[in-house]
Amino acid sequence: MRFNLLSAVSATAVFISLPAGAQETEAAAQGGLEEIVVTGVRQSLERAAEVKRESVQVVDSIVATDIGKLPDPTVAAALQRVPGIQVQNDRNNELSGVRIRGLTDILTTVNGREVITTTGRGFDLQDVPAEALARIDAFKSQTSDQIEGGVAGALDLRLNRPFSFSEPTAVITARDNYATIAEAHNPQFGLLAAGKTDTSIGEIGALINATYSKAENIRSVSNLGERRYSGVAPLNQPGLLIPQVLRNMPDVGDIDRKQANAAIQWQATPELEVYADGLYTHFRSTTGFAGFNPQPFTNDSRISDVTLSDYCFDARVNAQGTNPTLINNADGTVSIQPFTVRRVCELKSARFDNVVINQNSSSEDVTQRNKMIATGFNFVRDRARLNFDVAYQTSRSFLQNFNAEIGQRVPTIFVEMNDDDGPSFTIDPSIPLSSANLSLRNSINQNYTLGEGELLQARLDGEFELGGLFPKLKSGLRFARRESRFQEVRQTNTVQSIGFGNIGTATEANARLVSSLGLSPDFLGVIGEAPRLNGGAEFLGVNPAYLRSERGRNELRALFNLPLSQPSFEPAKEFNAEEPTYAAYVEGAYEIPLGSLMLDGVIGTRVVKTERTIEGFERTGNTFSPVRADTSDVDVLPSATARLQFTESFQTRLAYSRSMRRPDFASLNPTESLTLVGNVFLLNTGTRGNPNLKPQTSDSIDLTAEYYFDSGYAAVTGYYRSIKDRVVTSTTQETIDGLNYLMSSPRNVGSVDLQGVEISAQYFFDFLPGAMSGFGVQGAFTLADSEIKGDDPLAGNPLVGVSKYNYTTGLLYDKFGLSGRLIWTYRSKYINADNTGGVALRPFDAERVNEAYVPTFLTYVRPAGRLDFSIGYDVNDALRVDVGGTNILRNKTASYWGSERVVFQLNGDETIYSIGARMKF
């Protein structure tokens, strides 16, 4: 398959690529190459095509249509147009979760420097607003001079620099973004000032750029939890698959972003340039959930008016009505819980009587800050070039999440399980906004997480022009030192701990009404709208603003007899990591004439040594003992590229590279962390790191063909990637000290094969008369075929998060100062999560009915697309106005359990309309 696919690509071909700007990202970090300021959709696309054409690696770029204006509102939204890249919506109702060729193991750099977020290997793209960027480069293959760490590839976020501007420039941007679900006007502002001047000590340039945005967010969420057997108490009606919990649970909150960056460049002599850069980002999100969630398995609930679907199967069912789990016996053998085989069917609809509604709220408040300073020089004399760059970054993230739950027993609620890919609920309309019967229930939860990271990095790169068949030789050294600290506390206090009963359980008679607790009136509030409840209804819940305030928290702490302060971080949930890395590379370029053709490229090797120490604590009873893990790795990463230029317009290229990815520090943490959950229908949770995880390594081959012409280009790329020791995280149920936990732990899988084809093209109809010649088209298609190998439980399945098909198609216009885009983006279904360790009933292999195994159980996201547009007009040289819209067809994200007929979740993705202006002085 691999060779057939690659040869098919070569047979299709027309291709480009190559050397001159191969190290453009790296050079930008050291003050070498400068951005070219472009304006308009067409010039932006043409500049991106030029970058693609001149790069040594396989790379796709996105170039700002003007200063402070990427073509899309966020980095991830812009990247979704790039072939081979897939994204998905997050709880902030923004596109995120960027994958390059199906993988999230991406190295992110800013102006060529590695950036990190606290204890992770990656960088949260949400932290850098799109309007701060001049360009994004997405590298899909690597050369030896690039920083290691991206098995998937690398993203370089390029900021503006002062020497990019030929004259003093000031730009002010303002935008109003109207979110239709949140019904909110969200402001966005930007300011950039840049200039340069000749002085007695040489030319000096300076730039400062700042951005700010605020957004109110509501993402409607409705889902049906893991299916249990109906033949157990309290329903006692056999043969049905019943969701453990039915949820109306919108994510509600605000998002604030602040960003500032500054740069100074000094051309001290014709040979020497010195520079200094600074970057600051601040991101705060208060997006938490609020729930109106029927719980069918609470005491004394009943079911009636049942309508069955035609989806039925045989399931193994334990005494609790859930999937049986594995038992690790004292003699080292593994058995399975006692079970019976039952025929079960999915519901179309049903009425649940005398059921408890859980109205829980989360007050999540996360603040994330990054600071970076850097300096260096670029020295050029004759045929030699020397670059030095040093940077220091700090990253801090603090999450506060104070949760409380209330609830009430209601006479009846009617549920349709699959109403246009999601559930719908019908209830007496007076109930959702009534507080008369609300009781405090389950627990309060205090969750605090602090992650801190530091990165010191320095690199020295030298280049010498030799001439002849081997025109250039490069080599370099890099040192990086990472330090990370993670602290967390997750404290659960149940209502039973203060003598209260809990509705829906045997202690319900002693439950306490909220009205009897003497809490402040703002304890309760109207929490947004649940669009699937009575066709769209507001409901009462615990007010997230109350839970975020120290006044509100202390009222609840006092009620639960707790200290009036944040609980101390738990030693068993803490780790400290230190990791120095040393890297060296050598890379040579070659140019070989072949008659009228030219073959050129680079060959090189990078050697990396990584040393790592992680320290934490493990608990034995009430005693904490220190735990330490030390590891050391050496990786050799060869790479080679070959480009064959047939004409000025047509070229083909073959690239090979080996890349690696170190596991996240949290995955390497040698300790075990357990968290008790107060809701009786949810499992306790835990995490267990693995200090013996190996780095992932990938061998990749790319074969490309590209053809460029005056009005556009067409390109096709075939790729194959073999990944060893890929790290995946899975869950299993375990009994620890007599309690059941859903434990999450990482492991290395044997191997994963990933192969596919990417096709992209753009074309402007220059041959048409007058204004019609401004029209153009753009498109990209990706086929990503992945398979997990070996004896892993997921063997034979594609990688989680990878759609097999992904395409973008669009209509463009750019003429007479008017420009616009109408873009449709689509991706096919993909695996969203591995839920094998959960409680859900599922089909099994009849030949293995008595075997101690747990059948694989996955959730999938259904195929979906979105339509976006933007229109801009240059009123004059100084003023540009524009309007735009994202997800204007109001498409949703829908997912299912195992079979397409078993609904899991429906998310209402936001539709945003914007109007903005840019003033340039």
N, C-alpha and C positions, 0 to 999 in steps of 0.2 A: 504493500500500500504506500509506504513511504516513497519508494523510488518511482512508482507509477505516478504519484501525485506530483513529485518534483519534475519529472520528465514532461508531464502534461503541462506544467507551467512554462517550462522552457519552450515547448512547442507553440505555446500561445503568444509568444512574446513580442514585447516591445518595451525597452527598459532603460533605466537610468541609474544614476547614483553618483557619487564619489568624491575623491580624495580631498580636493583643496580645502574644504571646510570641515574635514573630518573631526577635528578636535575643536569645533566652534564653541561648544558648550564650555569646555575647559578653558579655552582662551578668553572667553568672556569673563570668567571668574578672575582672570589675571589682568584684565584691562586691555586685552589685545583687540579682538574684533568688536566692532560697534554695531548697534542696531541701525537700521534705516527706517526712518519714520515714514509710514505709508498712510494713505487715506483712501477710503472707499472699499466696498466689498471685493471688487475685481482686483485691485492692487494688493489687498490682503491675501487673496487666494494665489495670485501670481508670485508673491514673495514667499509664501509657504511652499509652492512648487519649486521655486529656486533653491530653497533650503534642502528640500528632499533630493533634488538633483545633484547638489554639490557635496552632500555628506558622504563620508566613508561608510558609515553604518546604514542599516535599514532604519529610516527615521521618517516620521510624519510630523508636521508642524502646524501650529495655529498662530496667526499673526494678527495683532490688533488692527481693526479697521481705521483707527485713529488713536491719538494719545488718550489713554484712559478708557479705551473701548474695545475689549475683546468682543467677538461676534455673539457671545452668549453671556448670561448674567453670572454664572459660576464657572469655576475651572472644570468641574466634572461635566457640566452641561456642554461646554465647548468640546471636551474630549470625546463625548458620545458620537460626534460626527466622524471621528478618525477610524479608518478601517482597522479591525482587530481589537478595538476597545469597547467594553461594555460597562454600563453603569446601572444603578438602581436607586430608587427613592429611599430616603432614610426617615426617621421619626420626626425630623425637623421639616419634613416635606420639601427637602432639597435633594437633588441628584448627588449621589456620592458612591462609595463602594466601587471605585474604579478598578477594572481588571484589564490587563494587557494579555490578549490571547488566552483569556480564561483564568489568569493567575493574579493574585493580589500582592504577590511578593515583589513590590516595586521599590526601587531606590529613587528617592526624590531629592533633587538638588535645587538650590536657588543660585542663579548665576554660577553654576558649576560646583557649588559647595554642598556637601551633604547636610541635610536638615533632618531632625528627628522630633518626635513627640514623646516626651517623658521617657517611659520605660520600653517603648516599642521600637521596632526597626523602621517602621514607616513614618510618614508625616501626614497629619490630617489636612487635606486640601481645603477644608472649610475655613482654616485659619487665615488663608491668604485670599482676599477678594479678587475677583477677576479683573476689576477695573484698575488694579495696581500693576498689572502685567503688560509687557510689550509683546511677549511671545511665549509659547509653550512648545517644547520639543519632546516628542514621544519616541524614545529609542527602543527598538525591538531587537536589535542585535548589539553586541558590544565589541569594543576593541581594547587592547591591553592598557591603554593610557586612561581608560575610564575607571572611576571608583567602583570597586566590587560591592556586591550586596543585593543585586536585583536579578533574581531568577526570571521574573516576568519581563523585565526590561527596566527602563529608567525614564523619569520625567524631569525635565529641567525647566524651571519657572524663571523666565528672564525678566528682570526689572529694567526700567529705563536708566540710562546713564548720561551724564552731562555732555560728554563729547559727541553724543548722538545728535545734538541740536546745533544747527549752523548759526543760529542767532538766539538772543534771549527770548525765552518762551514762558508764558504763564497760561495755565489751562484750568478752568473751573467747570466741573460737571455737577449736574443735579438731576435727580430722577425720582419719580413717584411710582411705586409698584403697588398695584391694587390686587390684593389676594381675595378671590371670590368666595372661598369657603370661610375664611376668617372674617370676610367683609371688612378689611382693614386697608388703609393707605399707609404704605411703608416707605419712609424716606431713604435716600441714598445720595451721598455727596462725595466729591473728590476735588483735590487741589494739587496741582503740580507746578513747580517753578524751577526753571533751569537756565543756566547761562554760562558763558566762558569768556575769559578776557586774557589778553597778552600783558604780562608783567615783566619786570626786570629779571625775574628768576624763572621765566618760562610761562607757558600757557597754563591757566588754572580754570577748571570748570567745577561747578557745584550744582547739585540737584536736591530738591526735597519734594516728597510726595506723601500725601496723607489722604485716607479715605475713612468714611464712616457710614454705617447702615444699621437700620433697625427694622425688625419684621415681627409682626404678630403671626402666630402659626396655629392652625387647627388641622390636624389630619385625622379624619374619621377612620375608626378601626372597629370592625365587627368580626368576631370569629367564633368558631365552634371547637371546643377543646378536644382532647384525646377521647376516643370512643371507648366506653365501658359497656359491660353486659347488663341488660335491664332485668335479668332474672334474680338479682340479689336485692336485699333491702335497700331503700324503702319501696322501690317501684314494684318488685316482685312480679314482673310481667315478662316472661322469657321471649327470646328470639329477636331482640332489638339492639341496635347500636345507639347508645345515648351519649352525647357529649358530656364530659365531666363538668364543664362549665360552659355557659353560653354568654358571650361577652359583647356589650356595647362599650367601647373603651377608647374614646378619642384621645389623641395626643394634643395637648394644649400648652401654649407658652409663648415666650418672646425670645428673639435672637438679636444680640448686639454684636457688631464687629467694629473694631478700630484697627487701623494699620498705618504705620508710618515707615518710610524708608528714605535714606539720604545717602548721597555719594559725592565724593570729591576725587577729581582726577588732576594730576599735575604732570605736565610734559616738561620735566626738569631740563632735559637736553634732547636733541633729536634722537638719541639712542635710549633714553631712560624715561619711562613713565612710572609714576608712583600713584597709588590710589588707596582710598579707604571707604568702606561701606558700613552701613548700619541698617538693621531691620527690626521692627517691633510689631508684634501682632497680639491682639486681645480679642478673645471670642468668649461670649457668655450666652448660654442657653438655659432657659427655665422651662423647657418642654418636658412636661410630665403627663402621666395618664390619669384619666378619671373614668370610673367604671359604673355601669348599671348592668349587673351580671347575674342572671338567674342561675341557680345551682340545683339541678334536678335531684341530686342524691342527698340533699339535706333531710333530716328526720321528718317523717310524716308527709313527704311529697307524694303526689300521685300523678299518673299519666293517663290521658284519655284522647279521644278523637284522633287516633293514630292512622296515618296513611303511609304505607310502605313504598319504597322505591323498588326497582327490580335488581338492585345491587345487593347480592347476598354471598356469603362464603362461610366455610367452616373455620372456626377459631379455637385455639386452646385457651381455656378460661380458668383462672385460679379462684380460690374461695372469695376473694374480694371483687371478682368480676372484671379483673384486668389481665393483661398478658403475664404469664408466669415468668419469673426471673431465674437466673442461674444461682446455684448455691455452691459455695466453695467449702467442701467438707474437710474435716480435721485430718483425714488420711491423704489429702492432696488431690482427691478426685473432684470432679465437678458433676453435679446433678441439677435437676430442674424442679421447681416447686410442683407439688401435686396439682393436677388440672383435669378438667373434663373437656371433651370436644363438643362444641355447641354450634348449631347453625344460626347465624346472625344476619340481620338485614338492616341496611341504612334506611332512615326515615325520610319521607318527603315533608311531612309536617306532623305536629302533635301539639296537644294542649297539656301544660303542666299546671296542676292545681296545688294550692296550699304550699307554694314553693317560696324559698327565701331568695331575695334579691340582695346581692352584695354590692354596696356602693362605696368602693374604695378609691382613694386618691393618692397620687404620688406628687411630691413637690420637688422633683429633681432640679438642681441648680448646679450647673457646671461652669467653671471659669477656667479658661486655658490661655496661658501667656507664653510667648516665645520672644527671646531677645538674641540678636546676633550682632557682633561687631567683627570686622575683618579688615585686613590691610595686606599690601603686597606690592610687588613691582614687576615690570616687564622691561627687559633689557634686550636690545637688538643691536648687533654689530656685525657688519659684513654678512657672513653666511651662518652666524650663530645666533641663537635666541635662548634666553634664560628667563624663566618665570618662577617667582616665589609667591606663595599665598598662605596666610595663616588666619584662622577664624576661631571664634569662641562663641558657643551658643548655650543658652540655658532654656529649659522648657519646664513649665509647671502646670499641673492640672489638679484642681480641687473640686471634688464632687460631693454635694450634700443632698441626701435624699431621705426626707422624713415622711413616713407614710402612716396613714390611719385608715381604719375601715369602720363603716357603719352598714346597717342593713335593715331589712324589714321583710316580714312574711306577707305575701299577697295572695288574694283568692285564686287568681288564674292568670296565665300568660300563654298566648298562642304563638308558636314559632314555625315559620317556613324555613326549612334547612337550606334550600338552594333556590333563592329568588334572584336570578340574574347574577350567578357566581358568588352570592353571599347570603347570609341569613337575614330574615326580617322578623320583627317582633311586634305583636299587638297586645296592648294592655289597657286597662281603664285609664283614660287620659288624665284623671285627677291624681293618680299615684306618683308619677315621676317628680312632681314639684311639691309633694306633700311631705312635711316633716313629722306629722303626728305620730307615726308608728316606728320612727327610726331609732334603732338601738346601736350602741357601741358594740362591736363584735371583733372576733379574731384577735387582733393585736395592734400595737404600734411598732414601727420599725425605724430605727435610727441607723442610717448607713452613711458613712463618711469614708472617702477615698482620696488619698493624696499621692500623686505621682510626680517625681522630680527627676530631671535628667540634665546632664551636662555633656557637651561634646567639644573637645579641643582638637583641632585638626591643622596640620601643616603639610605642604607639599612643595617640592622643588622639581621643576621640569626643565629639561634641556633639549635643544634641537639643533642639529647641524646639517646644513645642505651640502651634500657630497657631489651631486651631479651625476650624469650618465645613467646607467641602468638602475642604479640605486640612489635616487636623488636626495633622500632624507633619512636621517637616523635620529630617533628620539629615545630618551630614557628619563626615568624619574623615580623619586622616592616620596613616600607619604607615611606620615605618622598620625594616628588618631587615638584619642583616649576618651572612653565613655565611662561615666559614672551615673548610676541610677539608684533611686530609692523609692520603694513602694510601701505605703502604710494604709491600713484599712481597719475599720470596725463595722461589724454588722450585728446590731443588737435588737433582739426581738423580745417583747414583753407582752404576754397574752392577757386577755381580760380576766381569765381565771386566776392569774397571779395576784389580782387585787380583790378577789372574792366575787367577781361578776360572773353571771352566766353568759352563754354564747348561743344566740338564736341559731336554729338549725342543728343543734346538738342536744344531748341528754340534759344539759344544764340550762336549757332555754328558759325555764320558769324563773331563774334568777337574773335574767338579762336586764340591763339598765337602759331605759330610754335616754336618748341624748338630752331631751328637755329636762331631765332630772339631775344633770351633772353640774350645772352652774357654770358652764363654759361661756366664753364671750359670744355675742350674737353672730360674729363673723366666722365662727367655727364652720357653719354651713354656708354654702353659696351655690349659685347656679353655674354649672360647669359645662358651658358650651352646648353643642347640639349633637345628638346621636341620630344620624340620618336614617338609620334602619329601625328606629324605635317609633312606632306609630307614624311612619312616613316622614319622620323628621321632628324630633321633640327634644326640648331641653330637660335636664333633670338636676336634682339636688345631689350634692356630694360634699365631702370635706373640702373646704376652700384651700386650694394650693397656696394662695398668698398668706393665709393664716399659718400653714405648715412651714412656710419659708421664714416667717418672722420668729425672732427669739421669744417674743411675748407669747405667741401661740404654742411654740415648742415647750416653753417652760410651764404653761398651763397643763399640758398633757403629761409632762414629766412629773409635775406635782401630783396629778391624779394617780399616776402609777408608782408614786413613792420613789422616784428616781432623782439623782443629783441634777441640779438646774444648770447643766452645761453639757457640751458635747462629750460623749463617753470617750475614754482613752482608746487609742489605737491598740488592737490586739497583737501581741508579739507573734502569735502563730500565723498571722496574715501579713507579716512584714518580710521584706527582703532588701538586701543591699547588693549591688553588682558593680564590678569594676572590670573594664575590658580595654586593654591597650592592643592596638593592631599595628603591624609594620608591613609595608608593601613596597615592592620595587618592580619596575617593568623595563623592558627594552622593546622597541618597535621600529621596524625598518619599512620604508616605502620602496616600491619598485615600479618601473615603467619600461615595458618591453614592446617595441614596434613589431607588428606582424603584418608586413606589407602596408596596406592602406588602413589597417586597424591598429588600435592601441590597447594593450593589456596592462592594467596597472592595479595597484592595491597596496595593502600593508600586511605584514606578518609580525607577530609579537607574542610575548609571554609575560604574564603578571604572576608574581609569587607573593603570597600573603600569609603572614603568621599572626594568629589570634591567640591571646592568652586571656583567661577569664576566671574570675572568682565571684561566687555568689554565696552570700551568707543569710541565714534566716534562723528561725526557732521552730522546734517541734514540741508539741504538748504531750506530756504523760501525766494523766490526772490533772492536778493543778500546778505541775512543775513544767517550766519551759527550759529546754536545753538547746544550746546553739548548734547549728548544723552548717557545714561549709562544703562547697563543691568547687574543685579546681580542675580546669580543663585547658588543653592547649592543642591547636590544630595548625597544620600547614596545608595550604591549597595552592596548586599550580593551575593557572588559568590561561591556556593558549588561545590564540585567535588568529584568523586570517581572512582577508577579503580579496576578491579578484573581480575587476570590472573590465569588460570588453566593450570598447566604444566602436560601434559600426559606422555611425555618422554623428554629426553634431546633435541630432535629435534622438537617436536611438542607441541604447546601450543595455547590456545585461550584466548581472552581478551575482556572484556566489559568495556567501559569507558563512564562516564557521566560527563558533565561540563557545567557550566553557564559562559558565557563571556559577556563583554560589550565593547562598542566603543563610545567615546565621539565625538560629531560633530566637524568638523573643525571650527577654529575660524572665517574664512571667512563666513561660513554658518551661524554662530551665530551673525555676525555683524548686529546691529540694524538699520543701515542706508540704504538709497537707493542711488545707483550710476547710472547716466545716461551718455551715450556716443553718440554723434552725428557722423554719418557716411557720408562722402562726396559723395559716389557713389549713384546715384539716384536709382539704381536697387537693393540696399541692404537696409535692415531695420536698423534703429538706434537700439542700444542695451542698456541694462540696467541690473543691478543686485539688488536684494533686499534680505537681510539676514533675518533670523528668530531667534531671541533670545530665543524663547520658544521651540526650538527643544529639544526633549528628547534624552538621550543616547540610542543607539541601544542595545538590549540584545538578547542573543542567548542561547537556550537550545539545547545541542547536545548530541547524542548517537552514539557511535562507537562500532561495533562488528567486531573483526578481527580473522583471523586464518592464521597461518604461519608455514611453514615446512622448516627446514634447513637441509642441507646435505652437504657432503664434496665438491661437485662440484657446489653448488649453493643454491638457495632457491626458494620457491613459496609462495605467500601470497595473501589473498583476504580480503577486508575490505568493510563492509557495513556501511553507515552513514545516519543519519537523523538529520536535523537541523531546528528548528523553530525559526524564527527571528521576534521580535516585534519592532515596531517603527523604521523600517529601513529608513534611510535618502536617498531620491532621489531628483534630481534636474530636473526641467522641465521648459519649456518655454511657454509663452503666449503672444499674441499681446495685447498691451494696448495703449490707446491714453492719453498722458500726455501733458498738456499745448498746445494742438492742434497738437502735433506731434505723429507719430506712432512709438512705440518701441517694440522690441522683448525682453521681460523681463524674466530673469532667476532667479528662486527662489527655495530654498530647502523646503522639507516638510517631515513629517513622514508618511509612509504608514502603514496601519494596521498591516499586517503580511506577511511573506514570508516563504514558506516551501521549503526546499532544501534536496534532498535525492539522493543517488547514490551508485554505487559500484566501487571499485578500485581493479584491479588485476595486480600483478607484479610478474616477475620471471626472474631469470638468471641461466645459466647452461653452464659449460665448459665440453667439450667432452674428459675427462681424459682417457677414455678407448681406444681412438684411438692411433695408434702407432706413435712414433717419433714426428716430427714437427706437425703432424695433431692434436695431443692432445692439442695444444695451441688454437684451435678454440673454440668459445663459442657463445651463443646467449643471447639476452636480450630483454625484452618486458614489456610494461605496457599498460593497457587499463582502461579508466575511463568513466563511464556513470553518467552524472550529470543531474538530473531531478529537475527543479525548477519551482515554480509557485507563482506569486504575488496574494495575497488574498484580501478580503474585497471589498470596494466600490471604490478603487483607479481606476483612468482612465486606468491604465495598467493591471487591474485585469484579470487573466487568461493567461497572457503572462509569458514567462520565464524571468529571470533576464537579464538585459542588460549585454552583454559581455560574456555570458555563452554558450559554445558549449555543446550540449547534449552528443556528443561522442568525445573522444580524445584518440589517441593511439600512442605509440612509439614502433618500432621494430628495432632490430639491430643485426649485425654480429660483433663478437669480435675476437681478436687474441692477445695472450700474450705468447711468448716462445722465449728462446735464445736471450733475449735482444730486440726482435722485438715485438712491440705492435701496435694495430690499432683498429679502430671502423668505421663502416659504419652504420649510424642511419637515419631512416626515421621517421618523426614526422608529425602527421595529426590531424586536428581538423575540426569538422563539422561546418555548418553555425551557426551564432549567431547574435543577435540584436546588432547593433553598436551604435544606438542613438535613442532617442525619439524626433521626429520632428513634433509632433502633433501641436505645436504652430506656425509652419511656414506657408508660403503662398501657398505651393504646393496643386494643385488639387488632389482629392483622391476619391475613392468610398465611399458611405455612405449607411446607412441602410434605404431602401426605406420606411419602416414603420415609420421612424423618420424624414422624409424629411423636415417637417416644425417645427421640434423641435429645440430649442436653444441648440445645442450641437456641439462639434467639434470632428469628427471621429479620432480615434487614427491613427497615421501615423509614421511608423518606417522605419529605414534603416537597412539593413542586410549585413553582410560580407559572401561571398560565401565560401563553403568548400575549404580547401587548405592544402597542405603539403610541406615539405622541406626535402632535403636529404643532410646530412653532413658527412664528413669523417675526420679521422686523422690517421696518421701513424708516429710512433717514433721508433728510434733505438739507443740503448746504444752502442756507439763506444767503450767506456771503462767506468770505474767507474766514471770518471770525466766529460766526454763529452757525451751529448745526442743531437741528431738532430731530427727534426720532420717536417712534412708537413701536411697541412690540407686544407679543403675547407668547406665553409658553403653555403647552398642554391645552390648547384652545378647544379641543374636542372633549375635554374633561374625562379622559380615559382613567381607569382605575387599575390598581395592582391587585390581582386575585391569585390565591394559592389554594392547594388542595392536599389532602392526606392520601398518599399512595395511589389511589384511583381518582380519575378526574371527576367521578360522581360523588366524592366525599369532600364536601366543602371544608376548608380550613379558615381562611381569612380573606377579607375584602378591605382594602385601604383606599380611601378617597384622596387621590393625588391632587395637589393644589393647581389651580389655573390662575395665572398672573398676567395682568395687562399693565404695561408700563408706558410712561411718557417722560421724555427727558430732553435736556438741552446741554450743549457743550459750548462754552465761550472761550476762545483762544485770543490771547493778547500778544 
